[in-house]
Amino acid sequence: MMWHSRRVRRVTPAVAAAIALSAVASCSAGGSAGAERAQGTPRAEAAPTPPPKPSPTKTYPLSTAPMTIPSVRAHEAARGPGWRPAAGSAVVVAKGSEALADEGRLLAGELKTGFRNDGPVKAGDIELSLDSAGGGAPESYTLTARDGRVRVTGPDEAGVFYGTRTLKQAVRSGGAMPEGVVRDRPDRPQRGLNVDIARKHFTPGWIEARLREMADLKLNVLGLHFSDDQGFRIASDTHPEVVSREHLSKAEVRRILALARSLHITVVPEIDSPGHLGAVMRAHPQLQLRNVQGVPRQGAIDISDPESARIVDDLLREYSQLFPGRWFHVGADEYQALTVRDPQASYPQLARAAVRQYGPNATVQDLATGWLNDRAAVVRAAQKQPKAWNDGFFRGGAVSPAKDIEVEYWTGKEIGARPPAEYLAEGRKVVNLNDEYLYYVLGEPNDFTYPTGRRIYEQWTPLVLRGTTPVPERYSGQILGGRLAIWGDRAQAQTQDQVAAGIRMPLRAVSQKLWAPGQPALSWAQFNALADRLG
């Protein structure tokens, strides 16, 4: 449809967001007075009739940016009443944009308006439209509120969906979508939450509630760590013997995945190996790594035994088929064979396997790196992008980790961990899960403390990968985003509801810092109050 032009003045969100939404100005006063002649005085001649005065009209202040989490990145202010739901309002999907029908129905339900799939756009309506020819960035959108209508366009379905989240939040925070134009896009392509469902069983309903919460915050990645020493939490057809009593059925997982897909969230499965495999080895104790004295190492599988690779690869292939998303996380952290003073002497079977596979100078570290590369090859063959924890990428050696494996940086403290600039200098892509700010570890063991939204909001940025010091700005383009991570080390320390409450503000702060770069315009107190208004 055609949109009438109107003079607008660009107001940056940094200024606009700090101002509360203004109330619509009242009608200006005005009226006409008729001519009056003195009583008792005869009229000599007819007085000229004055021209009629114009009827009163409403005047509006310049609009301010909608109040949303995360904040919008650009808003062109305009004078006008904005848009609010009214009787007869409807969400209309533009012709040729039928793929947006699900987004339209969801928004109509949330705003309690009607819904039309195609058809004329009338006053009071919201139009959703794909504009793939417009050249916008992935996940970007333009939202125009003008002449009593709203139009949301974007180059892809995700972008239009995020525009509907802005509209929903604007109505909730201020009662109306302010007049003007929002142009918005994320700063980082990966933004999300990681949940350890292996140590602590979370119900399907809890996970689905987190997906809905994430979607309103424009977060797009949910990591599921579902295998560890304490449990294996998704049903398996290839190895049902490894599955814990409390687990998700595949039907439940498919419902979670369907909801995630409708909300433009990718679910990333993780099977951590060669460490953190205690649940698998309870069913296969012969595969547990033992040192030269026969002492077992917790969670560590014997990577010199071909049966270890066979079982893990069976599981990787099975869940690559279940999870349709782009990525698969293969773990690689905290392999206990590498924490001793002399791995070659303590684990001679691993030392022999390293030399056999990688040459006379190869070590146990090289064997572990080869294991990582082999597991990455399995998921790559299933059309998945491999991810792994940063302490599984070792410096030097006869074998190097494959360059296409995304580094999930969480620590600088573990064996094998290196300063983040080293990974970046190698040209690797990195995702930020800095344990200083982003680790919500149940029970707060090992000097962990629960993260606060305020600390993330005021101090952390995607460049702060380790500790509190950012990497040089020149590496910014290699940092793909970040995730807040829930770990169930002491599973009974909090209930599901307590975990949800505990991550509420940290998750909102992460959303803000991954969507809109730079210092937020709102103070922490203002941001916290806005979060309360939005619910």
Backbone torsions as a table, in degrees:
resi	resn	phi	psi	omega
1	MET	NA	162.6	-179.6
2	MET	-89.4	138.9	177.3
3	TRP	-112.7	130.2	-178.6
4	HIS	-72.2	139.6	-179.7
5	SER	-76.8	156.2	179.1
6	ARG	-155.7	142.7	179.7
7	ARG	-65.0	130.9	178.4
8	VAL	-130.9	157.6	174.7
9	ARG	-124.1	128.7	-178.0
10	ARG	-70.5	127.5	174.6
11	VAL	-121.2	123.1	-177.9
12	THR	-69.5	146.5	178.6
13	PRO	-60.6	-27.9	180.0
14	ALA	-60.5	-33.3	175.9
15	VAL	-85.3	-46.5	-172.5
16	ALA	-67.3	-37.6	-174.9
17	ALA	-69.9	-20.8	-179.4
18	ALA	-81.2	-6.8	-179.5
19	ILE	-105.5	131.5	177.9
20	ALA	-64.5	149.6	179.6
21	LEU	-57.5	129.3	-177.2
22	SER	-79.5	145.1	173.6
23	ALA	-72.2	148.9	178.4
24	VAL	-64.8	133.7	-178.5
25	ALA	-65.7	147.3	179.1
26	SER	-76.1	167.7	179.0
27	CYS	-61.9	139.6	175.3
28	SER	-72.4	143.3	-178.7
29	ALA	-71.8	154.6	176.1
30	GLY	172.8	155.0	177.2
31	GLY	-173.6	165.8	-179.9
32	SER	-109.6	145.0	176.4
33	ALA	-110.1	132.6	179.9
34	GLY	-75.1	159.9	175.6
35	ALA	-68.4	146.8	-174.9
36	GLU	-129.0	133.0	175.8
37	ARG	-111.0	148.3	-177.9
38	ALA	-66.4	141.9	-178.7
39	GLN	-72.2	144.6	175.2
40	GLY	81.1	-2.4	-179.1
41	THR	-103.9	122.6	-179.4
42	PRO	-67.6	146.0	-179.8
43	ARG	-80.0	124.9	179.4
44	ALA	-81.6	-44.1	178.3
45	GLU	-154.1	160.7	-177.1
46	ALA	-70.3	128.6	176.5
47	ALA	-74.6	147.8	178.6
48	PRO	-64.9	141.7	179.8
49	THR	-80.3	123.9	-179.6
50	PRO	-69.0	150.7	178.9
51	PRO	-65.7	148.4	179.9
52	PRO	-67.5	142.4	176.5
53	LYS	-81.5	150.0	-178.5
54	PRO	-67.6	152.0	176.5
55	SER	-65.7	152.8	179.1
56	PRO	-63.6	144.0	176.0
57	THR	-126.6	153.4	177.0
58	LYS	-76.4	144.4	171.9
59	THR	-119.2	148.3	-176.4
60	TYR	-128.0	142.1	171.2
61	PRO	-72.3	163.0	173.3
62	LEU	-60.2	137.2	-179.1
63	SER	-70.1	161.7	172.4
64	THR	-115.7	165.6	-177.3
65	ALA	-62.3	147.3	175.6
66	PRO	-62.3	147.3	-179.2
67	MET	-91.6	106.5	-173.2
68	THR	-139.8	161.8	170.7
69	ILE	-124.9	116.4	-2.8
70	PRO	-73.1	163.1	179.7
71	SER	-68.9	152.8	176.8
72	VAL	-76.2	154.1	-173.3
73	ARG	-90.9	-22.9	178.5
74	ALA	-152.3	134.2	178.2
75	HIS	-139.5	125.1	173.9
76	GLU	-93.1	116.0	-177.7
77	ALA	-72.8	155.1	177.7
78	ALA	-152.6	164.9	176.4
79	ARG	-97.9	126.1	-179.6
80	GLY	166.5	171.1	-174.7
81	PRO	-78.7	-9.9	-173.8
82	GLY	75.8	-163.4	-178.1
83	TRP	-131.5	138.7	172.9
84	ARG	-142.6	152.9	-179.8
85	PRO	-61.1	141.5	179.1
86	ALA	-143.4	167.9	176.7
87	ALA	-57.9	128.8	-179.8
88	GLY	92.7	-9.5	177.1
89	SER	-64.4	148.4	179.0
90	ALA	-148.2	151.9	168.7
91	VAL	-89.8	126.7	-176.1
92	VAL	-121.3	126.9	175.5
93	VAL	-89.5	125.3	-176.1
94	ALA	-66.2	152.3	176.7
95	LYS	-59.1	134.1	-177.2
96	GLY	87.5	-4.3	-179.6
97	SER	-117.7	32.7	-174.9
98	GLU	-59.6	-19.9	178.3
99	ALA	-64.0	-14.7	-179.7
100	LEU	-90.6	10.0	-176.2
101	ALA	-60.4	-41.2	-179.7
102	ASP	-64.5	-42.1	178.0
103	GLU	-63.0	-38.9	179.9
104	GLY	-66.3	-44.1	179.4
105	ARG	-64.3	-40.2	178.7
106	LEU	-61.3	-47.8	-179.4
107	LEU	-63.2	-42.0	179.4
108	ALA	-60.0	-41.2	177.8
109	GLY	-65.6	-39.4	-178.6
110	GLU	-69.3	-38.7	-178.4
111	LEU	-93.6	-2.9	179.2
112	LYS	59.3	47.3	175.2
113	THR	-113.7	177.6	172.8
114	GLY	-78.1	176.6	177.6
115	PHE	-140.5	135.3	174.9
116	ARG	-134.8	128.8	176.5
117	ASN	-92.7	94.3	-175.3
118	ASP	83.2	165.0	-179.0
119	GLY	117.8	171.6	-177.9
120	PRO	-67.4	147.4	176.5
121	VAL	-97.8	122.1	-175.9
122	LYS	-109.8	170.0	175.6
123	ALA	-56.2	135.3	-179.2
124	GLY	92.7	-6.9	-175.4
125	ASP	-90.1	165.5	172.5
126	ILE	-118.7	124.6	178.4
127	GLU	-106.8	132.6	175.1
128	LEU	-110.5	132.1	-173.5
129	SER	-148.2	135.1	172.3
130	LEU	-85.4	138.8	179.3
131	ASP	-135.5	71.1	-176.6
132	SER	-67.3	-20.6	-179.5
133	ALA	-84.4	-6.7	-175.6
134	GLY	-77.1	-13.6	175.2
135	GLY	79.0	16.9	-179.9
136	GLY	-71.2	159.9	178.2
137	ALA	-68.9	154.3	175.9
138	PRO	-54.1	138.0	177.8
139	GLU	69.9	10.0	178.5
140	SER	-87.0	165.6	177.4
141	TYR	-156.9	159.9	170.8
142	THR	-123.3	129.7	179.8
143	LEU	-122.0	119.9	-178.2
144	THR	-115.3	123.7	174.4
145	ALA	-112.4	112.6	-173.4
146	ARG	-160.0	140.4	175.4
147	ASP	55.8	36.2	176.3
148	GLY	75.1	16.4	179.9
149	ARG	-133.0	163.1	175.0
150	VAL	-127.8	138.9	174.7
151	ARG	-129.7	127.6	178.7
152	VAL	-117.8	121.5	178.6
153	THR	-127.4	156.0	176.8
154	GLY	-167.6	164.4	-178.3
155	PRO	-77.8	-14.7	-179.7
156	ASP	-146.7	168.0	-177.1
157	GLU	-63.0	-37.0	-179.5
158	ALA	-61.7	-43.3	-179.5
159	GLY	-61.4	-46.5	178.3
160	VAL	-61.5	-40.7	178.0
161	PHE	-58.7	-43.2	179.3
162	TYR	-66.1	-31.9	173.7
163	GLY	-62.6	-36.6	177.4
164	THR	-68.5	-29.8	176.9
165	ARG	-68.2	-38.7	176.6
166	THR	-62.6	-44.9	179.7
167	LEU	-61.8	-46.4	179.6
168	LYS	-58.4	-46.9	-178.4
169	GLN	-68.4	-36.7	179.3
170	ALA	-61.6	-43.4	179.4
171	VAL	-65.6	-38.7	-179.0
172	ARG	-70.8	-39.3	-175.4
173	SER	-80.8	-34.1	-174.6
174	GLY	-128.4	1.1	179.1
175	GLY	85.4	-12.2	-177.2
176	ALA	-158.9	157.4	169.0
177	MET	-86.2	119.2	-177.2
178	PRO	-60.6	146.2	174.7
179	GLU	-57.3	144.2	177.0
180	GLY	127.1	-165.9	-174.5
181	VAL	-127.6	127.2	172.6
182	VAL	-102.2	130.5	170.4
183	ARG	-121.8	120.9	-165.8
184	ASP	-143.6	149.3	176.1
185	ARG	-163.1	157.2	-179.4
186	PRO	-79.1	150.1	175.6
187	ASP	-76.6	-34.4	-176.7
188	ARG	-126.2	142.4	-176.0
189	PRO	-77.2	-22.1	180.0
190	GLN	-116.4	119.4	-174.5
191	ARG	-142.0	120.8	-176.8
192	GLY	-176.6	-154.1	-172.3
193	LEU	-135.7	140.8	174.5
194	ASN	-116.3	133.5	-177.6
195	VAL	-126.6	125.3	175.4
196	ASP	-86.4	96.1	177.9
197	ILE	-94.5	3.4	179.1
198	ALA	-81.7	-50.5	-179.5
199	ARG	-73.5	-35.6	179.3
200	LYS	-126.6	124.0	178.7
201	HIS	-75.3	123.7	174.1
202	PHE	-109.2	139.6	-176.7
203	THR	-73.8	158.3	175.9
204	PRO	-57.1	-40.1	-179.6
205	GLY	-61.9	-37.9	179.0
206	TRP	-66.3	-44.3	-180.0
207	ILE	-63.5	-41.4	179.3
208	GLU	-64.6	-36.9	176.9
209	ALA	-63.7	-37.3	177.7
210	ARG	-67.3	-36.9	177.3
211	LEU	-60.4	-44.5	180.0
212	ARG	-65.3	-39.2	177.0
213	GLU	-63.3	-45.1	179.2
214	MET	-60.6	-42.0	-176.2
215	ALA	-61.3	-42.4	179.3
216	ASP	-65.5	-22.9	178.8
217	LEU	-94.6	7.6	179.0
218	LYS	62.3	32.8	173.3
219	LEU	-91.6	145.0	-168.6
220	ASN	-131.9	6.9	178.7
221	VAL	-135.5	127.2	171.8
222	LEU	-117.6	115.9	175.2
223	GLY	-90.4	133.6	177.3
224	LEU	-118.4	106.7	174.8
225	HIS	-88.6	98.7	-169.0
226	PHE	-111.6	6.1	178.2
227	SER	-135.1	127.8	177.6
228	ASP	-159.2	-170.7	-179.5
229	ASP	-63.2	-34.0	-172.9
230	GLN	-85.0	-20.9	-177.2
231	GLY	-174.7	157.4	172.1
232	PHE	-125.1	112.0	-158.1
233	ARG	-110.1	13.3	174.3
234	ILE	-128.1	135.2	-178.7
235	ALA	-55.0	144.8	-179.5
236	SER	-127.8	138.7	173.3
237	ASP	-91.4	-31.6	-177.7
238	THR	-80.4	-33.8	-179.4
239	HIS	-140.8	68.9	-179.4
240	PRO	-62.0	-20.1	-177.7
241	GLU	-67.9	-16.9	-177.5
242	VAL	-91.2	-9.8	-171.0
243	VAL	-78.8	136.2	179.3
244	SER	-74.7	160.6	-179.8
245	ARG	-59.6	-49.5	175.3
246	GLU	-86.2	116.8	-178.5
247	HIS	-158.9	169.6	174.6
248	LEU	-91.0	133.5	172.3
249	SER	-74.3	162.8	177.8
250	LYS	-66.5	-31.1	176.0
251	ALA	-64.0	-40.7	177.3
252	GLU	-65.5	-40.3	178.3
253	VAL	-63.8	-40.9	-180.0
254	ARG	-64.5	-35.4	176.2
255	ARG	-66.7	-40.8	176.5
256	ILE	-60.9	-44.1	-179.3
257	LEU	-66.6	-37.2	178.2
258	ALA	-65.1	-42.5	177.5
259	LEU	-63.8	-45.6	179.8
260	ALA	-57.9	-44.4	-179.5
261	ARG	-61.0	-40.9	-179.6
262	SER	-67.3	-22.4	-179.4
263	LEU	-102.2	9.8	177.7
264	HIS	61.3	41.1	176.1
265	ILE	-116.5	131.9	175.8
266	THR	-96.2	129.4	177.3
267	VAL	-95.8	124.7	-177.4
268	VAL	-106.2	112.6	178.1
269	PRO	-78.3	150.5	175.1
270	GLU	-133.8	124.2	165.4
271	ILE	-114.7	106.6	-175.0
272	ASP	-80.0	130.4	174.9
273	SER	-157.4	155.2	9.8
274	PRO	-88.2	0.3	172.1
275	GLY	-95.6	178.8	175.2
276	HIS	59.0	34.7	-177.9
277	LEU	-114.0	26.5	-177.1
278	GLY	-57.7	-39.5	-179.0
279	ALA	-65.3	-38.4	178.0
280	VAL	-67.1	-40.8	-175.1
281	MET	-78.2	-13.8	171.4
282	ARG	-63.6	-32.7	175.8
283	ALA	-86.4	-16.4	-178.2
284	HIS	-135.9	64.9	-174.4
285	PRO	-62.2	-22.4	-179.9
286	GLN	-65.8	-16.0	-177.9
287	LEU	-93.9	-2.4	-178.4
288	GLN	-69.8	136.7	179.3
289	LEU	-68.7	132.7	177.0
290	ARG	-128.8	144.7	-179.8
291	ASN	-82.9	-175.3	-174.0
292	VAL	-62.7	-22.8	175.8
293	GLN	-89.3	0.2	-179.8
294	GLY	86.1	10.5	-179.2
295	VAL	-83.0	126.1	-179.7
296	PRO	-74.6	150.9	174.1
297	ARG	-107.7	127.1	-174.6
298	GLN	-57.7	129.5	172.4
299	GLY	75.6	-9.8	-173.2
300	ALA	-94.5	130.0	178.1
301	ILE	-95.1	150.2	-179.6
302	ASP	-79.2	103.4	-174.8
303	ILE	-81.3	0.6	172.0
304	SER	-85.5	-12.2	-179.1
305	ASP	-92.6	118.3	-179.2
306	PRO	-57.8	-25.4	179.2
307	GLU	-64.6	-30.5	178.1
308	SER	-61.2	-47.7	179.6
309	ALA	-64.8	-38.4	-177.6
310	ARG	-61.3	-46.7	-177.7
311	ILE	-68.1	-45.2	-179.7
312	VAL	-63.1	-41.7	-179.9
313	ASP	-67.6	-35.7	173.4
314	ASP	-55.3	-45.9	-177.8
315	LEU	-69.2	-40.9	178.2
316	LEU	-60.4	-43.2	-179.6
317	ARG	-67.9	-40.3	-179.8
318	GLU	-61.1	-47.3	-175.4
319	TYR	-81.1	-18.8	171.1
320	SER	-64.1	-31.0	176.7
321	GLN	-77.2	-33.5	-178.5
322	LEU	-72.7	-40.7	-176.5
323	PHE	-96.3	119.0	-173.3
324	PRO	-84.9	-5.4	-172.2
325	GLY	-71.8	179.2	-172.4
326	ARG	-74.3	-32.4	-168.3
327	TRP	-111.2	157.0	167.2
328	PHE	-140.5	129.1	-178.2
329	HIS	-94.7	124.1	-176.7
330	VAL	-106.1	9.3	171.3
331	GLY	77.8	-110.8	175.9
332	ALA	85.3	3.2	-177.0
333	ASP	-92.5	156.5	166.7
334	GLU	53.4	46.5	173.7
335	TYR	-76.6	115.7	-167.8
336	GLN	-66.6	-20.6	177.4
337	ALA	-61.6	-24.5	-176.1
338	LEU	-94.4	3.5	-178.6
339	THR	-94.4	-6.3	-180.0
340	VAL	-89.5	165.5	-175.3
341	ARG	-64.1	-41.3	-177.1
342	ASP	-133.2	87.0	-177.6
343	PRO	-57.8	-35.1	-177.9
344	GLN	-65.3	-39.6	-180.0
345	ALA	-76.0	-37.7	-177.9
346	SER	-73.9	-31.1	-176.1
347	TYR	-129.9	72.9	-176.0
348	PRO	-62.1	-28.1	178.9
349	GLN	-65.3	-34.4	177.1
350	LEU	-72.6	-38.9	179.1
351	ALA	-62.4	-43.1	179.4
352	ARG	-64.1	-41.4	179.5
353	ALA	-64.5	-37.1	179.3
354	ALA	-62.5	-46.5	-179.8
355	VAL	-65.2	-40.8	-179.3
356	ARG	-62.2	-38.8	-175.1
357	GLN	-90.1	-32.0	-169.2
358	TYR	-126.9	6.8	173.2
359	GLY	107.3	170.8	-171.1
360	PRO	-65.9	-22.6	-179.2
361	ASN	-96.4	1.9	-177.0
362	ALA	-73.3	150.9	-178.3
363	THR	-122.9	179.5	176.4
364	VAL	-61.5	-34.5	175.8
365	GLN	-58.7	-42.8	178.5
366	ASP	-64.5	-37.1	178.4
367	LEU	-63.9	-39.9	177.7
368	ALA	-65.9	-39.6	177.6
369	THR	-66.1	-39.5	175.8
370	GLY	-62.3	-38.0	175.3
371	TRP	-60.2	-46.0	177.7
372	LEU	-58.3	-47.4	-178.8
373	ASN	-62.9	-38.3	179.8
374	ASP	-67.3	-39.9	178.7
375	ARG	-69.6	-37.5	175.4
376	ALA	-61.4	-36.8	179.3
377	ALA	-66.0	-35.0	179.1
378	VAL	-64.3	-47.4	-178.1
379	VAL	-74.7	-30.1	176.7
380	ARG	-63.8	-38.9	177.8
381	ALA	-65.0	-22.7	175.9
382	ALA	-91.6	17.6	177.7
383	GLN	67.1	34.4	177.4
384	LYS	-112.8	146.7	171.6
385	GLN	-84.5	119.3	-178.9
386	PRO	-76.8	144.8	171.6
387	LYS	-124.9	154.3	175.6
388	ALA	-155.6	156.0	179.7
389	TRP	-70.9	148.3	-171.5
390	ASN	-63.3	-28.8	-177.4
391	ASP	-78.8	4.8	170.8
392	GLY	-96.8	3.6	178.7
393	PHE	-107.4	104.1	-172.2
394	PHE	-94.7	153.0	177.1
395	ARG	-82.5	135.9	175.0
396	GLY	71.3	-162.0	178.8
397	GLY	95.1	173.0	179.9
398	ALA	-81.1	-18.5	-177.3
399	VAL	-125.9	136.3	178.2
400	SER	-113.2	144.7	176.1
401	PRO	-62.9	143.5	178.2
402	ALA	-56.3	138.7	-174.0
403	LYS	-69.1	-21.3	-175.8
404	ASP	-85.8	-3.9	179.8
405	ILE	-75.3	123.1	178.5
406	GLU	-71.8	134.2	-179.6
407	VAL	-88.4	120.2	174.8
408	GLU	-98.1	100.2	-171.4
409	TYR	-86.6	119.6	-179.1
410	TRP	-124.8	-25.9	-170.9
411	THR	-149.2	153.0	168.9
412	GLY	-116.5	13.9	-171.6
413	LYS	-106.3	-25.6	-172.7
414	GLU	-80.9	160.5	173.6
415	ILE	-56.0	130.0	179.8
416	GLY	93.7	-17.2	-179.7
417	ALA	-71.0	143.0	179.8
418	ARG	-131.1	161.8	175.2
419	PRO	-57.0	143.3	-174.6
420	PRO	-60.5	-29.9	-178.8
421	ALA	-62.8	-26.2	178.2
422	GLU	-65.0	-43.7	178.8
423	TYR	-64.9	-41.9	-178.3
424	LEU	-67.3	-39.1	179.1
425	ALA	-64.2	-24.8	175.3
426	GLU	-79.2	-1.6	179.1
427	GLY	86.9	12.2	-176.3
428	ARG	-80.2	150.2	173.1
429	LYS	-86.7	138.0	-171.8
430	VAL	-129.6	141.7	172.5
431	VAL	-115.5	137.1	-171.6
432	ASN	-91.3	115.2	169.5
433	LEU	-130.1	46.5	-175.2
434	ASN	-51.1	116.3	-176.0
435	ASP	-68.3	-13.2	176.5
436	GLU	-69.4	-33.1	-175.9
437	TYR	-117.7	-31.4	-162.7
438	LEU	-112.7	8.3	-179.4
439	TYR	-102.6	117.3	176.3
440	TYR	-104.5	91.9	-171.9
441	VAL	-102.1	115.5	-174.5
442	LEU	-61.9	132.0	-179.0
443	GLY	84.9	-8.5	178.0
444	GLU	52.4	51.1	177.2
445	PRO	-77.0	167.6	170.8
446	ASN	52.8	42.1	177.0
447	ASP	68.6	10.4	172.8
448	PHE	-73.4	146.8	170.5
449	THR	-128.1	150.3	-179.6
450	TYR	-62.3	132.1	179.4
451	PRO	-68.8	152.1	176.6
452	THR	-113.1	146.1	176.2
453	GLY	-60.4	-37.3	-177.1
454	ARG	-63.2	-43.1	-178.3
455	ARG	-66.0	-42.0	176.7
456	ILE	-62.3	-46.1	-175.2
457	TYR	-63.7	-39.3	-172.8
458	GLU	-94.4	-21.4	-171.3
459	GLN	-123.0	-34.4	-171.1
460	TRP	-87.3	147.1	168.2
461	THR	-138.5	166.9	178.2
462	PRO	-58.2	-22.8	179.7
463	LEU	-79.4	-12.7	178.2
464	VAL	-87.5	86.8	-173.9
465	LEU	-89.1	-29.5	-176.8
466	ARG	-138.9	131.8	-179.7
467	GLY	60.0	-135.0	-176.9
468	THR	-117.8	7.6	-174.4
469	THR	-104.7	126.1	179.0
470	PRO	-74.8	152.3	171.0
471	VAL	-77.7	163.2	178.9
472	PRO	-57.1	146.7	-177.2
473	GLU	-58.7	-26.2	-177.5
474	ARG	-63.3	-17.9	179.1
475	TYR	-92.4	1.5	-172.7
476	SER	-55.8	-39.6	-177.0
477	GLY	-66.2	-16.9	178.8
478	GLN	-91.4	-7.9	-179.0
479	ILE	-94.0	107.8	-168.9
480	LEU	-78.8	-17.2	-178.4
481	GLY	150.3	-149.0	-177.6
482	GLY	-166.8	169.5	176.3
483	ARG	-143.5	141.2	164.6
484	LEU	-75.2	137.8	-173.3
485	ALA	-123.8	126.6	174.9
486	ILE	-98.3	125.9	178.2
487	TRP	-123.0	135.0	-172.5
488	GLY	-98.6	43.9	-175.4
489	ASP	-54.8	-42.3	174.2
490	ARG	-119.2	85.7	-166.5
491	ALA	-57.8	-31.8	-175.9
492	GLN	-87.6	0.5	-177.6
493	ALA	-65.1	-30.6	179.2
494	GLN	-140.8	148.9	172.0
495	THR	-79.1	169.3	175.1
496	GLN	-54.9	-45.5	-177.8
497	ASP	-64.3	-37.5	178.7
498	GLN	-67.7	-37.8	176.2
499	VAL	-62.6	-46.2	179.8
500	ALA	-58.8	-42.5	178.5
501	ALA	-67.5	-38.2	-177.1
502	GLY	-67.9	-32.6	-178.3
503	ILE	-91.7	-2.4	-171.5
504	ARG	-56.5	-56.0	-177.7
505	MET	-77.5	-37.1	172.7
506	PRO	-56.6	-38.6	-179.8
507	LEU	-66.6	-38.0	178.7
508	ARG	-69.1	-36.8	177.3
509	ALA	-66.9	-41.7	176.9
510	VAL	-61.1	-41.9	177.8
511	SER	-57.3	-47.4	-179.7
512	GLN	-60.6	-45.7	-172.5
513	LYS	-75.5	-21.5	178.7
514	LEU	-92.2	-18.8	179.9
515	TRP	-92.5	-48.8	-173.1
516	ALA	-116.1	110.3	-177.9
517	PRO	-70.3	161.9	176.5
518	GLY	90.7	178.7	-179.2
519	GLN	-71.8	127.3	179.1
520	PRO	-62.0	147.5	-179.8
521	ALA	-73.4	-35.4	-178.2
522	LEU	-80.6	144.0	169.6
523	SER	-68.2	167.2	177.7
524	TRP	-60.6	-40.9	179.9
525	ALA	-61.5	-42.0	178.7
526	GLN	-66.4	-41.8	179.1
527	PHE	-63.1	-42.8	179.4
528	ASN	-63.8	-41.5	178.4
529	ALA	-65.5	-38.6	177.5
530	LEU	-63.8	-42.2	178.1
531	ALA	-59.3	-38.6	178.1
532	ASP	-65.7	-39.1	178.9
533	ARG	-65.7	-37.9	-177.0
534	LEU	-77.3	-21.3	178.6
535	GLY	81.8	NA	NA
